[in-house]
Amino acid sequence: NNCCNGQAIFTALIQFSVIIRMRKMNHQVKAIILLLVVAITVFGTLEVYADPASGSFDVPQIREDFTNFIVYDREKAVQYAKKWSDEQNQGKFHPEFERMDSFGTNRGGDCANFVSQLLHAGGLKMNDEWYYEKGKFIRHIPILNRLIKYFSPKWAVADEQYRYFSDKNNSYSEKTFEAASVDDLRELEKKGEIKPGDLLYWDFEGDGKMNHATMITNVDNGNLQYSGHTTDRYNADVKKELESLLNDGFETKLHIVKMKDPIEVK
């Protein structure tokens, strides 16, 4: 019995010694695992995978400045224009927004505000530079709506809006066309590059500052037609309006911003 007890004690001591050693080694194991995790994290993008068709290939690294694309739905923008601009029923507006001309808050004009709504209806997302806070009750309070900012100048001011969307660095547009005469406009129409959903700005004085914002909403046998607010128009003839302005003594120049399809959004 004493012999058996001695062997049991000896065996227990050995087991205890192994356990102690394993506990001591746990920290080393953890350190090795941590090093492996770090190695996988750093070099994981260089893993090689087998392609049955063409051998092995390196997995490309994912760029941090990954670019998304949104589809500018020109048809939805045009349908919005059709619903909310009506020469026979002046003053219509979407209840989530406001009229900024004499039909509404009387800020001087509703043209750029309406073009922004058309773009937004076409899928463009608001951002820190181009926005309108639709839920603001302040817009219904006559004095406070002049003091508290709930929309940006690029949303509601024609010249600011033109400069924002015509700037290629902002990724919205491909190019800008200009026409200072009816002949210039005819040449543009012949090219056939302008489509419904492109933006049309009017510089009435020819000084480089945009006074009016509209959108091309139809091309009828090559003839450009536009829609807009302040004086509500839907599919009005661009050439006739330009000719009328020039005959009245205005030095009007047209600036047409050709929008991208699709649009990059970082």
ABEGO torsion letter per residue (X at the ends): XAAAAAAAAAAAAAAAAAAAAAAAAAAAAAAAAAAAAAAAAAAAAABBBBBAAAEBBBBBBBBAABBBBBBBBAAAAAAAAAAABBAABBGBBBAABBBABAABAGAGEAAAAAAAAAAAAAGBBBBAABBBBAABAAAABAAAAAABBABBAAAABAAAAAAAAABAAAGABABBBBBABAAAAAAAAAAGABBBGBBBBBBAAGAGBBABBBBBABBBGGBBBBBBBGBBBBGBBAAAAAAAAAAAGBBBBBBBBBBBOBBBBX
